[in-house]
């Protein structure tokens, strides 16, 4: 039997566990590093693999929902983590939720008993040597020593250590009878959607914002939050004074809707100009997703929905992602990795999971599957793969990879984690107006592509155990 190079996987969370399993079942030896319990994380409570730190839900089960489609793609690709989630599921309406202790224990036992997986219960403080095929899956709480080494490898500015994200809404939920497209002072293309406020609507918005209920930060996050002045939550900015937002993200200067009249007419400009303007920036190529600029927030999700729908033009806003603020380590992935999850400057180093800037349990598993599959292919001397953007796994991977870097050339410093959502997928050949029918079409197209991929991989490999 041919001896292939071994692979190192750092981190036994959802992504690392999936990656290690896919590599081992391809007949490749794996060394899996997990620092717990020798070195504890401030968020974890056990030493088991794939521990779910927050919710026990993987999201909607139905495959005509984004989270459900991602799960179904992973089932088709024989994901061990989704398989264990299905086996240890608990009643949760239309969602896939699990008994978290039994779920994690079963994955720990499965990996620990695999003859090709060697587990090292210790911190991996540095990236392995350059010749070693490695999957980096350390998640949002990467240890300080390893995080420092990653910074040295990528460049200091390529790693964030605090996540403060603004909400993202669907473009189709914006009311353009109020909102308008324009760039400030009409410079360049009309790249922003602008939601104008008069003085009365601004004052009401400010009043609700400063008294809204905030999500409580965990103890280990509070110290970091005190120093994150560069990305202050919008509600904290509002508390600094009634005019503060108007001199910050809600600045109205230089923004004019032609429907208001001639901008050069001073009398019209004096009567019609907005008191404040909320801007939305395009988040995807198709313009289906829009980010509320400067609206990083620590408000509870229900409060975000209630208050941000007070913004003119957003009364029916459909939220794809709510704003979050918590300690997090993630790469500036569009500058660093390819759609195969290989680092651009080191082809035998892969990144997977939340470290890459995907958000959600299933997305982390998907990254682990792709990184593990490609690490195994590389070890066998075969070409690595990327997934079509018409699949949810491919769409997420393309979003965080260098394939999308050109889209954010002006805003790379604002790269933020992204969950699975249909707004990432390319449009259908035939436009479908009914949303449920459209999502069904997305699903059918994606699953067809995933099945073809699986067949291709089986044909490509000399061993049917590659995936």
N, C-alpha and C positions, 0 to 999 in steps of 0.2 A: 504493500500500500504506500502511495506517495506521501512523503512528509511535507506538509505545507508550513509556511511561517505562522507563528502564533499571533494572536491579537490581544492587546490590552484594552480593557474597558474600565473607565474610571467613573464610579458612581453606580449604585444599585437601586436607583429610583425607578420610575416607570420606564424611562427611555433606556437607561443602562441595562435593566433586567431584560427588556425586549431585545436589545442589541446583542447581549451575551448569548441569549437563547438562539437567535437566528444564526449567529456565527458558529455555535457549537453543533447545531443540527445540520450544518453544512459540512461537518467533519473537520472543523478547525479548532485547535486548542485555544482556550480563552483564560486569561488571568483577569479576574474581576476584583477591583478594589472597592471597598466600602469602609469608611472611617468609623462608622458606628458599630459597636457601642464604645470603642476605645476613645474616640473623640466625638462628643455629642454636638448635635445641631440645636440651635435655640428654638426650632419649630417642631422637630420630631419628638415622638414620645416612646418609640420602641427601637429595636435594632433590626427589625424585619425589613426585607426588601420591598420595594414598591409601596412604601407606606403612604397613605393618603393623608396629607397634613391638614387640608381644609375639609371641604364637603366630601361625602362619600358617593356623590353622583357624577356619572360620566356624561350626563345630559340626555336629551331626548333619544328614545330608542328608534322612533320611526325613521326609516331611511329617506323620507322626503323632507326631513329636517337636516340641517347642516351637520350637527353633532351625530345624528343617527347614521347619515351617509358615511361619515368618517369611520364610525364603528363597523359598518357593514363592509367597507373596503378592507379594513383590518381583519375581519373574519375571513374574507375571501383569501387574504394573503397569509392565513394561518398564524395570526398573532397569538402568542402564548398569553399575553396579559389580558387581552379581550376575552380569550377563552376562559381564563380563570374568573374574570369579572362575571361572565355569563353563568358560570357554575356556582358562584357565591353571591348571586343577586338576591336582593330583598325587594318586597313590594314598594313601588315608588311611582304609582300612576303610570305615565307614559315615559318615564325615564329609566335609565340603567343605573341603579344604585346597588351597592354591595355591602356585605358584612365586612367592614374594613379589616378587622383582625384576622378573620379566616382567609380573606383574599390575600393579604400580605404574607401570611404564614404559608399558604399553599405555593406561592411563587418562590419564597425562600427555600422551601423543601425541594421543589422541582429543580431549581438551579444548583442547590447544594449537592444533590444526588447525581448530577450529570457527570459522567466520567471524563468529559473533556473540559470541564469548568473548574478552575482552581480559584478559590476565594481567599482573598487576603483582607483580613479585618484590621485595616490600618489606613491612616491617611496617606494619600499619594501627593506629596507636597510640590512636586515638579512634574512637568511634562516629560514623558519617557524620551529616550534618545531618538534622534531623527530617523533612524532606520526602522524603528518599531512601529508597526501598524497599530493605531490607537483610536479608540472612540472616546471622546470627551463628553460625558453625560452627567455633569456634576450639579446641574439644576440651579435654581435661583439663590441658593445658600452655599455657594462654592466656598471652601475654606480659604482663609486669608492668604496662606502661603501659596496655594495653587493659583488663586486669583492674581496674586502679584506676578507669578511666573507667566501666566497667560497675558498679562499686561505687557510684560517684557517682550513676549513673542509677537504680539499683535501691534504694539505701540500703545502708550498710556491712554490715549484718547479713544481707544477702541473698546473700552469696557465701561459700563455704567454700574454704579453701585447703589442706585436708588431709582425706583420705578414710580413715576408720577405721570399717569396717562390721562389724556382727555377722552371724553366719550366719542364714539363713532356712531353715526346714524346712516340710514339708507338715503340715497339721493331721491328715490321716488316718493319719499315721505315729506319732502320739503315743499312748502307752498310758495310757488313762484309768482303768485299774484301779489305777494308782499316782498319776498326775497328777490334779489337781483344779482347778476354776475358782473363783476368788475374787479380790476386791480387798483390799488391806491394810486391816485393821480393819473389813472389810465396808462400806466407804464406797462408795456408788454401786453400779453394776452389777458383776457378777463378770466383769470385762473381761480378766483375766489367767489364763493357764494356769500352774499352779504345780507344780514338781517337787521334792518334799521329799527331803532327805538326812538320814540318821542320822549320828552321829559317825564311824562306821567308813567309810561310803561317802564322806563328805566328806574324810577324811584320805587315802584312796586316790586320790581325784580330785585333791586338792592335790598329792600326791606325783608323779603322772604329769604334771600340768600344768607344774610348775616345771622338769622335766627334758625336756620335749618339744622337738622340733626346730623351729626357727623358719625362716621364709622370709627370705632375705637381701635387705635393702633395697638398691636401686641407690644409687650414690654421691650422686646429686643429691637423694635422698630422706632421707639419714641426718641431715642437719642439721635439717630440718624435724621429723623424728621425735623428736629430743631435746627439743623444746619443746612437744610436743603432750600436755601434762599433763592437759588437760581431757577427753581421750578415750584414757586409758591402756589398752593391751592387757591382757586379763584375766590372761595369763600373767605380765606384769610386776607387776600388782597382787598376784598370789599370791606373788611373790618378796619382797614387802615384809613378809611375816609370815604365819604359819599362820592367824591370825584375821582378816587384813585383808579378805578377800572377804566374811566374815560380817558385817562392819560396812559393806559396800558393796553391790554388786549381789546378793549371796546372803543378804542380811539376812532372817532368818526371822520377825522380830517382826511380830505383827499378822496372820499368815496361818494359817488353821486349816481343816482338812478336816472337815466334819461327820461323816464316817465314823469319825473318831477318838474320837468321844464328845461329851459336853456341854462346850463351851468354858468354861462358867462353873464347872465342877467343878475345883477347884484340883488335886486329886489326879490326875485324868485329864490335865489340862493339863501337869502336871509330868512325867508318865510318857510322854506321847505327842507332845509338841510337837517339831517338826523342829529339827535342829541347824543346818541351812542350807536355803535354798530358791532354786532357779533359776526365774526368772519368764520367761514367753514372752508377747509382746505381739502382738495381731492386726495383720497387715500389709495385709489386703485386706478388702473389704466382706463377702465370703462366708465369711470365716474359714478359708480354705483354706491360708493362708500365715501362719507365725508366726515372729517375730524373737526370738532369745535376748537378753534385755535385759542390757545391760552386757557383752556378750561380744565386743566388738570385739577383733580378734586378729591377730597376725602369724605364727601357726603355719602350717606347711605343711598343705595340704589333707588329706593322708592322716592327719596327726596330729589335725586337728580332728575328722575322722570317728571315729577310734579313741577319742579322749579324751572328746568330748562325748557319745558314746553310752554312756559310763559313768554319765551322769546318770540317776537313776531316772525311768522313764517315757519315756526317749528311746533305749532300746536298739536300736530299729529305725528311728531317725530317718532320713527321706529328705531330703537336703540339696538345696534349690533353688539356694542361693547360699552359698558358703563365705565366712567372714570375710576381709576384706582390709584392708591398711593401706599406703597409699602416697600420695604427693603427688598432689593432684587438685583441679581447679577445677570446681565445678558449682554451678548456681544453686539457690536455694530455689524451684524451679519452681512448686510448687502455689500460691505466693503471687503469682507473676509472670506466668505464661503461660496461654493458653487451649488447648483441645483442637486448635485450628487451628495451634498453635505461634506464634501472634501474642502479643506482649506486651500485657497488659491495658491498660497506660497509653500504648502507642504501637503502633497497629494495623499500621503498615507496617514494623515491626521483628519479625523472626522469629528463634527460637532453634532449633538443630538439633544432633543428635548427643549425645555424652557430656556436653556442657555442660548439657543439660537434666536429666540424672540417669538416663538409660537406660544400660545396661551391655551391652557386646558389640558386635562388628563389625556384624552384621546389623541390630541395633537402631539403630546410628548411621546406617546407610544408610537405614533406614526414616524416620528423622527428617529426613534430607536430602531424601528423595523428597517428603514431605509439605510441608516448608517451601518447597522449590523449586516444587512444584505450586501452592501457595497464593500464593507471591510472583508467579508468572506470572498467575494468575487476577486478583490484585489489580491488577497492571499493566494488564490488559485491561479493568478496570472490572467484573469479575464477582465473584460472592460466593465467599468462601473456603469450604473444606470441612473437616469432621472425619470420622473413620472410625468405624464401629460398634465398640462395645467387644467384640463377638463375634469381631472379627478380631484377630490378634496385634498388628498395627500400631496399631489403635485402642485396644486394651487397654493397651499400653505408653504411648501418648500420653495417654490418660485418666489413667493412674496418676501421671504427672509433671505434669499440668496442674491448673488451678484447679478442674476438675470433681471432683477428689478431695480438695480442701482441707478440706472439712468433716469428713472421716474422721479427719484428723490434727490437728484443731483444738487438741488438748492436747499434741501431740507434733511440731509442725511443725519444731522445732529439730532433731529427730532424723531428718529426711528423708534417705534414703540411696539411692544408685543401685540400679536394679533391672534384672535381665536378663529376657529373654523366658522365660515359663513358663506352663503351663496354669492355674496357680492364679489368674492375673489375669483369666481369661475368666469371663463369667457362666455360671451353671449351665444345663445343658440342660433343655428343657421336660419331658422324660421322664428320670428318673434311671437312669443306666447304672452298674451296680456293677463290672463288669469294666473295669479301668483301660485296657487296650489298646483295647477297644471304645469306651470313653468318649473317649479321645484321638482316635480315628478320627472320631467324631461331631463333636468340636470342629473338626477339620480340615475336614470336609465343609461344615459350617456357615460357617466362616470364608472358605473359598475361594469359596463361593457368593456371599457378601456382597461379596467383592473383585471378582468378575466383574461384579456388578450396578453397583458403583461405577465401574468402568472404562467400562461402557456409558453410565452417566449423564454422566460427564465428556465422553465423545465427543459425546453429544447436546447437552450444555450449551455447548460451545465452538463458535465459528464456524470454528475450524481443527482438523482431526483430529490436529494435532501437539501438542495441549495436554498429553497424557500419552504 
